[in-house]
Amino acid sequence: MAETPEVPFPEEQCPQTPPAAKAILRRVEQPAARAPSARTRTARLAEGGSLVGRSRPLAEPLYQTTVWAFGSGDDVDAWYEGRAPGTHLYYRNGNPNMASLEAALADLEGGESAASAGSGMAAIAAGFLAIVGAGDHIVADRACYGGTTVLLREEFARLGIEHTLVDATDCDAVRDAMRTNTRVLHVESISNPLLRCPDLPRLASIARDRGALLSVDNTFASPILMRPIEHGADLVTHSLAKYLGGSSVAVGGIVIGSRGLIDGARARLVRLGATIGAFDAWMALQGMKTLALRMEAHSANARAVAHALDRHPGIAAVHFPELPGHPDRAVVGRLYPTGCGGMVSFDVGSAAAARALLAEVSRAGIPLAPSLADTRTTVSYPAGTSHRALSLAERRAIGVTDGLIRLSVGIESPEDIVTDLDRALRVARTGAR
Ligand SMILES: Cc1ncc(COP(=O)(O)O)c(C=O)c1O
């Protein structure tokens, strides 16, 4: 901090200042623009711990303890009675690493509060359970992650909570699906794996008109590219195992929203034993320090790869929100001014062609790994992994064909990714290695 001058140097005192630096200085001179950017806020996340002698750790320490020791029964009572803010009791109820993660994500998403969870699915389930009970109804995007569809079908249905799946990019269909007992409208900001981008402000207004809440799974976009609460969402969820963690090491989830909603979600997470562990919370936070830079690189690389694939013979369709033919192009232009993240899906026409390509792609150094958002490029096969539990008809209805391949474009040099893919595609098509 001390290295940044409070008052920028007047231009005439440094005539050699290059244009880019001058632009920065001009922005700094406008007090309204001085609020730290998301890039700065993430770079400075979870600073330090308490003093150890005359210094303190720069990075937040890991609090790997199951339980906390108290000086008296009165202090324990104070915790239970909510009179001891910042105090911790037992790992399932929270700890400083969880609190830092929650504060960081509430800030980045622009929400009042956040509750961390053991996984993305736990976060989604707890968010829903904070709102719905037996007799209520959820409308969800048919194009969501398969695990969410299965959660509604296999668990919520048994609890007497009905749901209707719709195409969330069709606002009329969404309106028609809403009932008097609909409490939640759930969508993904960028859907998995077809990368559809529903019109969040319009959906928020439909939900509001019908007395329901809009829940947005923001896993594919991250708060760097999209902040659904600014567009009217009430609840935002993430799988931390994806872009937020960023290196395929942290496992967890987060649910963000108003204090009342999040208190409700947190209570469910604690009762169900679905909170995150300290180590995963700490690891996710380390990953988030580079989130802004990574999202910039993922987005730029995916753009390059999508355009290269779009010209490639043997590919029936490329799904990427910024491509000219994408059905949600107008929404994307309005809601995603800085990019759409690192996911690109493409169709090679048949299951046999997909399997041949997956083998070649992993031979070329792009692993077949059924998750996403690692720093390195990976591929996945939605019909055989994330959407395997759906019937053939359900998969067809959302475009998850047998030839669909989902690419998670990493932050390597884009030329290297395109070269590896091109080689694999050529070998898979011609058989010539
Ligand atoms: C968009 C999306 N949401 C939620 C989840 C579930 O997250 P988790 O695996 O952390 O439970 C996934 C998992 O792949 C996902 O892709």
The ligand as an SDF file (V2000), in Angstrom:
LIG
                    3D

 16 16  0  0  0  0  0  0  0  0999 V2000
  -22.8210  -25.6330  -13.6210 C   0  0  0  0  0  0  0  0  0  0  0  0
  -22.5990  -26.5560  -12.4810 C   0  0  0  0  0  0  0  0  0  0  0  0
  -23.2490  -26.3360  -11.3220 N   0  0  0  0  0  0  0  0  0  0  0  0
  -23.0860  -27.1370  -10.2520 C   0  0  0  0  0  0  0  0  0  0  0  0
  -22.2510  -28.2290  -10.3040 C   0  0  0  0  0  0  0  0  0  0  0  0
  -22.1150  -29.0960   -9.0950 C   0  0  0  0  0  0  0  0  0  0  0  0
  -20.9570  -28.7680   -8.4080 O   0  0  0  0  0  0  0  0  0  0  0  0
  -20.2170  -29.8250   -7.4520 P   0  0  0  0  0  0  0  0  0  0  0  0
  -19.6720  -30.8930   -8.3220 O   0  0  0  0  0  0  0  0  0  0  0  0
  -19.1810  -28.9970   -6.7510 O   0  0  0  0  0  0  0  0  0  0  0  0
  -21.2480  -30.3480   -6.5250 O   0  0  0  0  0  0  0  0  0  0  0  0
  -21.5470  -28.4930  -11.4700 C   0  0  0  0  0  0  0  0  0  0  0  0
  -20.6410  -29.6560  -11.5430 C   0  0  0  0  0  0  0  0  0  0  0  0
  -20.0310  -29.9420  -12.5290 O   0  0  0  0  0  0  0  0  0  0  0  0
  -21.7340  -27.6460  -12.5920 C   0  0  0  0  0  0  0  0  0  0  0  0
  -21.1090  -27.8580  -13.7590 O   0  0  0  0  0  0  0  0  0  0  0  0
  1  2  1  0
  2  3  1  0
  2 15  2  0
  3  4  2  0
  4  5  1  0
  5  6  1  0
  5 12  2  0
  6  7  1  0
  7  8  1  0
  8  9  2  0
  8 10  1  0
  8 11  1  0
 12 13  1  0
 12 15  1  0
 13 14  2  0
 15 16  1  0
M  END
$$$$
